[in-house]
Amino acid sequence: MSLVVDHISKRFGTILALDDATFTVEPGRIFGLLGANGAGKTTSMRIVLDILRPDSGTVTWEGRPNTALPRRTWGYLPEERGLYLRMRVAEVLRFFASLYGVSSADASGEVDAWLERFRIADYLNRKVEELSKGNQQKIQFIASILHDPQVLIMDEPFSGLDPVNVQLLKEAFLAMRDRGKTLIFSTHQMETVEELCESIAILDRGRVVVSGAVRDVKRAMGRQVVRLAVDGDGTGWVEQIPGVQLTRRGEDYLELHVASGSDPEEVLRAALARGDRVTRFEIADPSLEEIFIEHVGRRAEEPERHLAEVATAPDTGAQDR
């Protein structure tokens, strides 16, 4: 059974944060929720968690309404830090475990294992305020899973992390998935989504504009990408090939879009026929960043045009990320 977000809408005053949004998350998968700041990602997550109620639409997990599920079904890692800075790491983790009825003894083994995995086993008795932002994020992640949730929902979990900690968190995601957990996260890092996610939904101004398995989303674009490097002069010949469009001039290569029904190999044949020496020829699907820009009209890190409106709205939870 799946997590089904079915035609949910949510308005905060005059601001329509979600507009008939629908997507499905298969169990035991990693799902990426993408959108610019203000697109409706955080509102969607809070509705799934039953922190907010939609004005219309439903959310179900394994066929049951989310409003009828026990809280321990979910783990939640918000973008904002929610740790008690003056408490020691051990105290914080015991406290969060106790909120879900998990005893210190039962939590102890999991805490030790995760601290070891995150290379911070020596920090157990340090105060949270003494830790770096990256290490605080690790502690908050551990706190969100000590009750063994079925679904883990994370809002911008990679924000502000250095490459080493990003890699450790990616490995943690894969470990959770391998344990049969369902993971949903939002991010602006398209490369991370490409690496981790089997399925995605893209939100734009509160509406789902793309959703489904990553491979299907890419195929639906109806084109392939060719990256070509040749030792030769001029590029005008490239666009003389039917169905081929030059879209980018890299430092030492050309990036071409090849329309559905056209043969990418024709580019290679044309280059060789000219007598050029081909040093790179690569066929790929469109990247998620290209797909995002095509559907949304800007990069993921660029805010929605109405974000200023949202930021000045009454404090009812309307401000989204």
N, C-alpha and C positions, 0 to 999 in steps of 0.2 A: 504494500500500500504506500501511497505517496503523500507528500505535503502538497495540498492543492490550495492555492490562493485564487479565489474565484470571483472575478468582477467586483473587486473592492474599490470603494471610493471614500475619500475623506477630505472634508473641507474645514479650514480654520478661518472663520470669518469670511472675508471675500476671497481668500486664497484656496484654490483647489489643489491640494497637495497630492492626491491620488485620484485618477480619473479612469474608473472601470478597469483596473489593473488585474491581469490574469497571468499566472505562470504555475508550473508544476515542478517539484523537486523530487526526484526518485530517491528512495532510501539507500543508504550506503554509498552515496555519491558526494562529490564536492561541487558546489553550485556557486557561480559568480553573479552577483547583483551589481550591474554597472550603470553609471549615470553621472552626469556632471553634478557639482554641488547644487542642491536645491531640486534635484530631479524627483525625489520621493523615496530614496533608498531607506533612510532611517525610519521614516513613517511606516513603510512596508514592514520593516523588521519589528517595530514596536507593536504593530497590529498582529503579526504572527505570534508574538510573545504574549498577547492579550494585555499589554500595558496600555494600549489605546484600543478603542472600539471603532470599527469602520461605520460610516454612515449607511453604507449598503454593501452587500457582498458577504462572503463567508470564507473562513479558513478552516481546513480540516487536516488532520494527521492520522493516517491509518483509518480513515473513514469516520473519525470522531471529530466533533467541533473543537477547535482550540480552547474555547471557553469552558469545556468540560474536562480538560486534561489536567493532571497534577502538575504543579510547578516544576517538579524535578524532571519532567520530560525535556525541558529546555536548559541549555547553557547559554549565557549571554556575555559577550565581551564587548562592552560599549567603547566608542572611540575615546570618551573622556575617562580619565583615571578615576577609579572608585575605591581606592585603597586608603587605609588609615595610616598616614605617613609616619606617625610617631610610635606605631606598634611595630614589634619585631615580626619578621617574615613568618615564623612559626605560629605566632599568635594570630596574625591575619588569616592564615590558611585554616587554622583550627576554627576560627570564628565563622568564615564563610561555609565551611563544611557543616558546622552545627546548624546553620540556617536551613539546611535540607535534611536535618536529622541524622547526619553522619557523625559518628563518634570520633574522638581524637585518635583512638586506637585503630579504627577502621581506615581513617584517612592517612595515617602515618606512612604506611607502605607506599601509597600512591604519591604522596608528597616527596618522599625520598627518591623514588624512581624518576619523577619529573624534574626535580632539582638536579639530579645527576645528568639526565638527558640534556638539560639546558646549561650545563657546566656552571652551575651556581650552588653546588651542594654546600659550599663553605659559608653561604650567606644566610643560613637558616636562622641564626640568632642576631642578625643585623636589623637595624630599624629600616623600614621601607624608604624613609627620606634619604638614607645614605646610598641608595642604589641609583644607578643610571636610569635614564628613561627606558632604555631597551630592557634592562633587567626588571624594572617595575612592570613592563608589559608582559614579561614571562610570568611573573608572579600572578598578575591578574588573569592570564590564560589558565594557569593551574587552578586558581580559585574558581574559575567558571566550569571546571570539569570534574571536581572532586566528588560530586554526587552522581557521576556516571550518567550524564544525560543522553537521551537518544538523538537529539538534534542540538548542534552547537551553532549559534548565530553570532557573527562577529562583524563589527562595524569598523572598517578601515584598520584591520589588525596590523598591517605592515607600516602604518604611518610613523615616520620619524625613526625607523630602525636602520641600523647600519647593515651592510651586506652580510656580515657573519650572522647576525641575529635574524635577518630575513630568512637565511638558509635554514637555521635551526627551527624557525617557526614553520616553514614549508615542510620540513621533515616531520614535525609534530602533527601537521594536518594529515599527512599520508599515513602516519601511524594510527591516528584516530579512524580514518577511513578503513584501514585494514582491520580494525576492530568492529567494523560494521556500523560505525556512526555516520550520521548525515551532517555535512558541514555546509553552511551558507555564509558567504562573506562578501563585503563590498570593498572595492579598491579602485584606485586610479591607475594601478600598475598593470597594463595590459599584458606585459610579458609574463607576469606571475599568473594571470588568469589562463593564458595559453598553456602554461606549464602544469597547472594543477586541476583545472576545472573540466569536467565532462560536459556540463550544461551551463547555460547562462540565460539571463534576461537583461535587456537594456531598457532603462527607463529614460523618458524624455518628457519633461513638464508633466509628470505624474502618470503618463501613459506608457504601457509596455509596447515598444516599437519592434523589438526582436526578442524571441525566446526559442529555446530548444537546445538540442545537442550541438556542441561546438562544430562538429564535422558537418552537420546538416545546415547550420547557419552559414558556414563557409561555402558549401556547395550551392546554396540558394542564391548566392551573389551572381552566379552564372558567368564567372570568368576565372582565369588563372593569372598568376603573376610570373613573369619571366625576368630574371636578372642576368644581364648579358654584359660581358667585357670583351672588347676586341681591340686588336692593334690595327687601327684604321682611322681614316679621317671622315668627319661628317656623320650626321645621324638622320638626315632627311630620308634616306632609303628605308629606314625602319618603318616609318608611318605610311610608306607606299604598300606595305603588306596588308591585305584585307583583314579587318578585325583586330588590328594591332594598334595600340595607342601608347605613345611615350608619356609616362607620368612622372618620372623623376630622373634627374641626372645626379648620380652619386659621384663621389670623388674619383672613382676609377671604374664605374659601371653604370649601365642604364637599367632602369626599371620600367617594364612594359606591362600593360594589361592586355590580355588576349581574350577576346569575347568568346562566349559559349558558341560552339560549333566551328570555331577556328582551331587550327592545329599549331600548338606552341613550337613544334619541331620545325615549322616553316621558317621561323626566325633564324634558327641555326642554319638551315639549308641556304637561306638568302645570304647570310654572312659569309659562309664558305664559298658560295658562288661568286662573291665579290673578290675573293682571294684574301680576305682578312684572316688573321690568326686569332682564333677564339680562345681566350684564357679563362673565361667563366661562362657557364650556361646552366642556369638553375630554374627549375619549374616549381612553383609553390602555389598554395591557396592564398587568397587575400588574408592579411593579418587582421586580428580583432580590432586593432586601432583603426585600420582602413575602414572596416565595417562600421565601427562606431561613428567615425567622422561622416561617412556617407549617410547614415540614418539620422544623426543628431546635428551634424553641421559644424561641429567643433570638437576639440580634444576633450578628454574626460576631465582634465584638471581645470578647464575653463568653466566658470559658473554659469548657471542659467541666467538669462537676461532679467528675469523677475526676482532674482535672489535678494536684491536690495529691498524689494517689497516685503519679502518674507522676513528679512532681518529686522524690519521695523514693525512687524505685526505684533499684536498683543501677545504676552507670554503665555501661550496655551499649548506649547509643544510644536508650534508650526515650523520653527526653524529647523531645517533638515540638512542632511549632508548626503 
